[in-house]
Amino acid sequence: MKPVNLKRLAEELNLSVATVSRALNDRYDISQPTKDRVRELASKLNYEPNPYASGLRRQKSKTIGVVIPEVANHFFSLAINGIEEVARANNYHVLIYLTHEDYEREVSVARLLASGRVEGIMISVASGSQDYSHLDSLQEKGIPLVFFDRVHEGIATANVTTNDYESSFEATRHLLDSGCRSVAHLNLSKSLSIGKRRLQGYVDALQASGIPFDEELVVHAQANKVQDIETIQELLLKRPDIDGFFASVESLAMCCYEACRNLHLSIPNDIKVIGFSNLETASLLDPPLTTVTQPAYAIGKEAAQILFRAITKNVPIAASQSVELKSELIVRGSTGASVDVVVAKIR
């Protein structure tokens, strides 16, 4: 009896081996009637794929790559948990690469991943990223790619983000409603879209309250804690009128605390502070930090689900699959609240 393999199925159906293989793998470029014919015969003949040979043909590594700028930020820890849940459900391994906010490291990691080590990539780009040709080349090689949180909008693929503009607008408005009139903004990056959206939300909230935008009150982070603390202290000495800080990332909110402590300024009596943060100990700080809390776990999980649909269904990822999730404003002592107040998700 002839062995039941792809070749035999192809001969009996008068199809090519490649077509039969793609039909069995539910490829998007094979019609449903052809898929049904192939599956019916495969079931009738008790066809069993050879997983070892199939893996070699497809160069399956059962591994995805996740590229993040830092691990100290609790947002990324939570996002990775969401990613790993989906990966485990699909029997895949996760390789995590840190760029440490360094553009050259990001380029190096992209070149490594382009060699075929992984079947798909999820990335949150570094704040120092300038040119994105290294990421364009990944897509040109046919490697499924999904951006989460920090994105490169020039690539036609899915992005999973939060409503950064609306969140920044509401955070700034909260400081103004709390009595602040000279609010400084600590920004992540001049080039990243996430930094631009958060800055624009801050600017528009000021203007909506009749407060003119003062460029001197915008500080761009250096991705170096010591330097950032020194920069904040210098700004406070130069501009003693500052009565509020809006930090666009968790680490900069912590720098505000240290800078104020070094200058013997009281939070929230002298200066109120709010920041994007998923820090679990935010409520334990002195005073507790008012935060814009992102749905980090859900972001990681959603991005992974998009990636695995592409991997398992062999369907290209489209920009139309992008998802924007809602953040939450949690008011605490750093902006004057006596008890934690959970504000509804920011629309």
C-alpha positions as CSV (number, residue, x, y, z in Angstrom):
1,M,0.0,0.0,0.0
2,K,1.3,3.4,-0.9
3,P,2.2,5.6,2.1
4,V,-0.2,8.4,2.9
5,N,1.8,11.5,2.5
6,L,1.5,14.9,0.8
7,K,2.6,13.5,-2.5
8,R,-0.2,10.8,-2.5
9,L,-2.8,13.3,-1.5
10,A,-1.7,15.6,-4.3
11,E,-1.8,12.8,-6.9
12,E,-5.3,11.7,-5.9
13,L,-6.6,15.2,-5.9
14,N,-4.7,16.3,-9.0
15,L,-3.2,19.2,-7.1
16,S,0.4,20.2,-6.5
17,V,2.1,19.2,-3.3
18,A,2.5,22.9,-2.4
19,T,-1.2,23.5,-2.7
20,V,-2.1,20.5,-0.5
21,S,0.4,21.6,2.1
22,R,-1.0,25.2,2.2
23,A,-4.6,23.8,2.3
24,L,-3.8,21.7,5.3
25,N,-2.1,24.7,7.0
26,D,-5.2,26.8,6.4
27,R,-3.3,29.3,4.2
28,Y,-5.3,32.4,3.3
29,D,-4.4,32.1,-0.4
30,I,-6.2,28.7,-0.8
31,S,-9.9,28.7,-1.5
32,Q,-12.3,27.1,1.0
33,P,-13.6,24.5,-1.4
34,T,-10.0,23.3,-2.1
35,K,-9.3,23.2,1.7
36,D,-12.4,21.1,2.2
37,R,-11.4,18.6,-0.6
38,V,-7.9,18.2,0.8
39,R,-9.1,17.8,4.4
40,E,-11.8,15.3,3.5
41,L,-9.3,13.0,1.7
42,A,-6.7,13.4,4.4
43,S,-9.3,12.3,7.0
44,K,-10.5,9.4,4.8
45,L,-6.9,8.1,4.4
46,N,-6.0,8.8,8.0
47,Y,-3.2,11.1,6.9
48,E,-0.8,12.0,9.8
49,P,1.7,14.8,9.2
50,N,5.3,14.2,10.1
51,P,6.0,17.0,12.6
52,Y,9.7,16.7,12.4
53,A,9.8,16.9,8.6
54,S,7.2,19.6,8.7
55,G,9.2,21.6,11.1
56,L,12.3,21.3,8.9
57,R,10.4,22.3,5.8
58,R,8.9,25.4,7.4
59,Q,11.9,26.1,9.6
60,K,9.7,26.2,12.6
61,S,11.5,27.2,15.7
62,K,8.3,27.4,17.9
63,T,9.8,30.6,19.3
64,I,8.9,34.3,19.1
65,G,11.1,37.3,19.9
66,V,10.0,40.2,22.2
67,V,12.1,43.3,22.0
68,I,11.7,45.9,24.8
69,P,13.7,49.0,25.8
70,E,13.9,48.3,29.5
71,V,12.8,45.8,32.2
72,A,12.8,48.0,35.3
73,N,9.6,49.7,34.1
74,H,6.8,47.6,35.5
75,F,4.7,48.2,32.4
76,F,6.9,45.9,30.4
77,S,7.0,43.2,33.1
78,L,3.2,43.1,33.0
79,A,3.1,43.1,29.2
80,I,5.5,40.2,29.0
81,N,3.2,38.2,31.3
82,G,0.4,38.8,28.9
83,I,2.6,37.8,25.9
84,E,3.8,34.6,27.7
85,E,0.2,33.5,28.5
86,V,-0.6,33.5,24.8
87,A,2.7,31.9,23.8
88,R,2.3,29.0,26.3
89,A,-1.3,28.4,25.0
90,N,0.3,28.0,21.5
91,N,3.2,25.8,22.8
92,Y,5.8,28.5,21.9
93,H,8.8,29.8,23.7
94,V,9.5,33.5,24.2
95,L,13.0,35.1,23.7
96,I,13.3,38.5,25.3
97,Y,15.8,41.1,24.1
98,L,16.6,44.3,25.9
99,T,17.8,47.4,24.0
100,H,18.4,49.5,27.1
101,E,16.9,52.5,25.1
102,D,19.9,52.3,22.7
103,Y,19.4,52.6,19.0
104,E,22.5,50.6,18.0
105,R,21.5,47.7,20.2
106,E,18.0,47.7,18.6
107,V,19.6,47.5,15.2
108,S,21.9,44.6,16.4
109,V,18.9,42.7,17.8
110,A,16.9,43.2,14.6
111,R,19.7,41.8,12.5
112,L,20.0,38.8,14.8
113,L,16.3,38.1,14.6
114,A,16.3,38.5,10.8
115,S,18.4,35.4,10.5
116,G,15.4,33.2,11.1
117,R,15.8,32.5,14.8
118,V,12.1,33.3,15.5
119,E,8.8,33.0,13.7
120,G,7.4,36.3,14.7
121,I,8.5,39.5,16.6
122,M,6.8,41.9,19.0
123,I,8.7,45.1,19.7
124,S,8.4,48.3,21.7
125,V,11.0,50.6,20.1
126,A,13.8,52.4,22.0
127,S,13.5,56.1,22.8
128,G,16.8,56.7,20.9
129,S,15.6,55.1,17.7
130,Q,16.2,57.4,14.7
131,D,16.1,55.4,11.5
132,Y,13.8,52.4,11.2
133,S,15.2,50.6,8.1
134,H,16.3,47.7,10.3
135,L,12.7,47.1,11.2
136,D,11.6,47.5,7.6
137,S,13.9,44.7,6.6
138,L,12.3,42.3,9.0
139,Q,8.9,42.8,7.3
140,E,10.6,42.5,3.9
141,K,11.8,39.1,4.9
142,G,8.3,38.0,5.7
143,I,8.7,37.9,9.5
144,P,5.4,38.8,11.2
145,L,5.8,41.9,13.2
146,V,3.6,43.6,15.8
147,F,4.4,46.9,17.7
148,F,3.2,47.5,21.2
149,D,3.2,50.7,23.3
150,R,6.0,52.4,21.4
151,V,5.4,52.1,17.7
152,H,6.9,52.9,14.3
153,E,4.0,54.2,12.3
154,G,5.9,54.0,9.0
155,I,5.4,50.2,8.8
156,A,2.1,48.8,7.7
157,T,1.5,46.4,10.5
158,A,-0.6,46.2,13.7
159,N,0.1,48.4,16.7
160,V,-1.3,47.8,20.1
161,T,-1.3,51.0,22.2
162,T,-3.2,53.1,24.7
163,N,-5.0,56.4,24.2
164,D,-1.9,58.4,25.0
165,Y,-3.2,61.8,23.8
166,E,-6.5,61.6,25.8
167,S,-4.6,60.2,28.9
168,S,-2.1,63.1,28.8
169,F,-4.8,65.6,28.3
170,E,-6.7,64.3,31.4
171,A,-3.5,64.0,33.5
172,T,-2.6,67.7,32.8
173,R,-6.2,68.8,33.3
174,H,-6.2,67.0,36.7
175,L,-3.1,69.0,37.8
176,L,-4.7,72.2,36.7
177,D,-8.0,71.3,38.5
178,S,-5.8,70.6,41.6
179,G,-4.6,74.3,41.6
180,C,-1.4,74.1,39.5
181,R,-0.7,77.0,37.1
182,S,2.9,76.2,36.0
183,V,3.1,72.6,35.0
184,A,6.3,71.1,33.6
185,H,6.2,68.1,31.3
186,L,8.9,65.4,31.4
187,N,8.9,63.8,28.0
188,L,10.2,60.4,26.8
189,S,11.5,61.3,23.4
190,K,11.3,64.0,20.7
191,S,11.1,61.4,17.9
192,L,8.8,58.6,19.2
193,S,5.1,58.9,18.3
194,I,4.2,58.1,21.9
195,G,6.2,61.1,23.1
196,K,4.6,63.3,20.5
197,R,1.1,62.3,21.4
198,R,1.7,62.7,25.2
199,L,3.3,66.1,24.6
200,Q,0.4,67.2,22.4
201,G,-2.2,66.2,25.1
202,Y,-0.3,68.3,27.6
203,V,-0.1,71.3,25.3
204,D,-3.8,71.2,24.4
205,A,-4.9,70.8,28.0
206,L,-3.0,73.9,28.9
207,Q,-4.5,75.9,26.0
208,A,-8.0,74.6,26.9
209,S,-7.5,76.2,30.3
210,G,-6.2,79.4,28.9
211,I,-2.6,78.8,30.0
212,P,0.0,79.5,27.3
213,F,2.4,76.8,26.4
214,D,6.0,77.5,27.7
215,E,8.6,75.4,25.9
216,E,11.0,76.0,28.7
217,L,8.8,73.7,30.9
218,V,9.3,70.7,28.6
219,V,12.2,68.4,29.6
220,H,13.3,65.6,27.3
221,A,14.7,62.6,29.1
222,Q,18.3,61.4,28.7
223,A,17.5,57.7,29.7
224,N,20.0,58.2,32.5
225,K,18.6,58.5,36.0
226,V,21.4,60.7,37.4
227,Q,21.3,63.1,34.5
228,D,17.5,63.3,34.6
229,I,17.5,64.1,38.3
230,E,20.1,66.8,37.8
231,T,18.1,68.3,34.8
232,I,14.9,68.4,36.9
233,Q,16.7,70.1,39.8
234,E,18.2,72.7,37.5
235,L,14.8,73.4,36.1
236,L,13.3,73.8,39.5
237,L,16.1,76.2,40.6
238,K,15.7,78.2,37.4
239,R,11.9,78.2,37.5
240,P,10.7,78.4,41.2
241,D,7.2,79.0,39.9
242,I,6.8,75.4,38.9
243,D,4.0,73.8,40.9
244,G,3.3,70.6,39.0
245,F,5.1,67.9,37.1
246,F,3.6,65.6,34.5
247,A,5.9,62.6,33.8
248,S,5.3,60.7,30.6
249,V,7.1,57.6,31.9
250,E,7.4,55.9,35.3
251,S,11.1,56.4,35.7
252,L,10.8,60.2,35.3
253,A,8.1,60.3,38.0
254,M,10.6,58.7,40.4
255,C,13.2,61.3,39.3
256,C,10.8,64.0,40.3
257,Y,10.5,62.6,43.8
258,E,14.3,62.5,44.2
259,A,14.8,65.9,42.8
260,C,12.2,67.5,45.1
261,R,13.6,65.6,48.1
262,N,17.1,66.9,47.3
263,L,15.8,70.5,47.1
264,H,13.7,70.1,50.2
265,L,10.5,70.7,48.3
266,S,7.3,69.0,49.6
267,I,5.0,66.9,47.4
268,P,2.1,67.8,47.1
269,N,2.3,71.0,49.1
270,D,5.0,72.7,47.0
271,I,4.8,70.6,43.8
272,K,2.2,68.1,42.6
273,V,3.3,65.1,40.6
274,I,1.4,62.8,38.2
275,G,2.9,60.2,35.9
276,F,2.3,57.3,33.5
277,S,3.0,54.3,35.7
278,N,2.1,50.7,36.4
279,L,4.1,50.6,39.5
280,E,2.5,48.2,42.0
281,T,4.0,50.2,44.9
282,A,2.8,53.6,43.7
283,S,0.3,53.6,46.6
284,L,3.1,52.9,49.1
285,L,5.3,55.9,48.1
286,D,5.5,59.0,50.3
287,P,3.2,60.5,49.2
288,P,1.4,57.9,47.1
289,L,1.8,58.6,43.4
290,T,-1.1,59.7,41.2
291,T,-0.9,57.6,38.0
292,V,-2.1,57.1,34.6
293,T,-2.2,53.3,34.6
294,Q,-2.1,51.5,31.3
295,P,-3.6,48.1,30.8
296,A,-0.2,46.6,30.3
297,Y,-1.1,42.9,30.7
298,A,-4.0,43.3,28.2
299,I,-1.7,45.2,25.7
300,G,0.8,42.3,25.8
301,K,-1.9,39.7,25.4
302,E,-3.7,41.5,22.6
303,A,-0.4,42.0,20.7
304,A,0.5,38.3,21.1
305,Q,-2.9,37.2,19.9
306,I,-2.5,39.2,16.7
307,L,0.9,37.8,16.2
308,F,-0.1,34.2,16.7
309,R,-3.1,34.5,14.4
310,A,-0.6,35.5,11.7
311,I,1.8,32.6,12.6
312,T,-0.8,29.9,12.8
313,K,-3.0,31.0,9.9
314,N,-0.2,32.2,7.7
315,V,-2.1,35.4,7.2
316,P,-0.2,38.7,6.8
317,I,-0.7,41.3,9.6
318,A,-2.5,44.4,8.5
319,A,-2.5,47.9,10.0
320,S,-6.3,47.5,10.3
321,Q,-5.8,45.0,13.1
322,S,-4.4,47.8,15.3
323,V,-6.0,48.1,18.8
324,E,-6.1,51.1,21.2
325,L,-6.9,50.2,24.8
326,K,-8.0,52.7,27.5
327,S,-5.8,53.8,30.4
328,E,-7.1,54.7,33.9
329,L,-6.4,57.7,36.1
330,I,-5.9,56.9,39.7
331,V,-5.7,59.9,42.0
332,R,-3.5,59.7,45.1
333,G,-1.6,61.8,47.5
334,S,1.0,63.3,45.1
335,T,-1.7,65.6,43.7
336,G,-3.4,66.2,47.0
337,A,-5.9,63.4,47.4
338,S,-6.4,62.1,51.0
339,V,-7.5,58.7,49.8
340,D,-7.0,56.8,46.5
341,V,-9.7,57.7,43.9
342,V,-10.0,55.5,40.9
343,V,-11.3,57.5,38.0
344,A,-13.2,55.8,35.2
345,K,-11.2,54.7,32.1
346,I,-10.0,57.7,30.1
347,R,-12.1,58.0,26.9
